Amino acid sequence: MTPRARPLQLGLAIAAAFAGLALAGCNRPDTPVAAQESAGGHLDDAVITTKVKSALLTDSVGHGGDTSVETHKGEVLLSGFVDNQAQADREVQLAKGVDGVQSVQNKLMVKDGKSTAGNVLDDSVVTVKVKSALLADDQTRGTEFAVTTNKGVVQLSGFVDSADEQARATSVARSVEGVQSVVNDTSIKK
């Protein structure tokens, strides 16, 4: 395989993975019929998510690798921690320029100062613990949440079914050791 073919193959593999994940949650038996969506809708959202993430990763100005991107019915939710407001603005601009994007919710948070290697490691551990707690909780659908942490501040994002699920996720995250505070930037599906 040529060195030039590797990025294309990687991109296709990532797109296929997103599509598979999107389809895996379609029409689950535990989801009310009114809340179920078609495989096509999930696939469209997965494609938009992939395109937005690609735009962020390939931009020479931004640093979109740490940004979480979720899409529901063409509505894109950007979340995570960025170095400055200019970076957040640039990422929103890039997302809005992607074909199929209906609207963009900016939930990007500007980091508070420089992080040390210890902060980054501690934050990684907290993020894993929070994700695990959400997955283990029977009242939240842990796979629906993006979790990022900066200096003990945990940000939850994604699209959820109800205000009860939002509140429960906040409660679960707060109970995890090492969490200083929780910012719940999830959106209720429309």
C-alpha positions, -999 to +999 in steps of 0.1 A: +000+000+000+013+034-009+018+060+018-008+082+001-034+055+003-031+051+041-049+083+050-077+075+026-081+040+040-081+054+075-107+079+066-129+053+051-125+031+081-135+059+104-165+067+083-176+030+083-172+028+120-193+059+126-220+045+102-219+012+120-223+028+154-252+049+142-270+019+128-264-001+159-288+021+179-316+023+153-350+010+163-339-005+196-367-025+213-363-004+245-369+028+226-405+041+223-418+039+187-422+077+187-386+082+195-372+056+170-356+069+139-348+054+105-315+039+097-312+065+069-316+093+094-289+079+116-266+073+086-271+109+074-262+122+109-232+099+110-220+112+076-224+148+088-205+140+120-177+125+100-176+154+076-175+180+104-148+160+123-128+158+091-131+195+085-119+202+121-090+178+119-077+190+085-080+227+093-046+243+095-058+270+120-079+250+145-070+220+167-103+201+163-089+168+175-101+173+210-136+185+200-166+161+204-190+163+174-225+148+176-253+152+152-291+147+154-313+155+125-287+177+109-282+197+142-245+196+151-233+198+187-197+208+193-183+203+228-151+199+246-123+223+257-104+246+234-074+269+240-092+302+232-124+318+219-109+323+184-104+285+181-140+279+192-153+305+167-132+289+139-146+254+147-182+267+146-175+284+113-160+252+098-190+231+111-215+255+096-198+252+062-203+214+060-230+202+036-261+189+054-256+209+086-289+225+096-276+243+127-246+243+151-248+244+189-215+257+203-208+241+237-171+245+234-155+257+267-123+277+268-096+261+290-086+279+322-049+283+319-022+257+309-026+221+319+003+201+332+011+165+323-004+155+356-036+174+349-040+157+316-034+122+331-058+129+360-084+143+336-081+112+314-087+089+344-117+110+355-132+109+319-129+071+318-145+068+352-174+090+343-180+072+310-179+039+328-204+051+355-228+064+328-226+031+309-232+011+341-262+032+352-295+017+341-312+051+339-289+067+314-279+056+280-241+060+285-233+056+248-253+088+241-229+110+261-196+126+252-175+132+283-145+156+284-126+168+314-103+197+321-087+202+356-115+181+372-144+200+354-164+174+335-184+184+305-213+161+294-227+166+259-248+148+234-284+144+225-307+128+252-343+118+254-355+138+284-347+163+312-348+133+336-319+117+317-300+150+318-304+153+355-295+116+362-263+119+341-252+150+361-259+131+393-239+101+381-210+122+370-209+142+402-206+109+422-173+100+405-141+104+425-120+132+412-148+153+397-147+189+408-178+201+390-201+190+361-213+211+332-242+194+315-243+206+279-266+179+266-295+188+244-329+171+245-338+155+211-366+173+192 
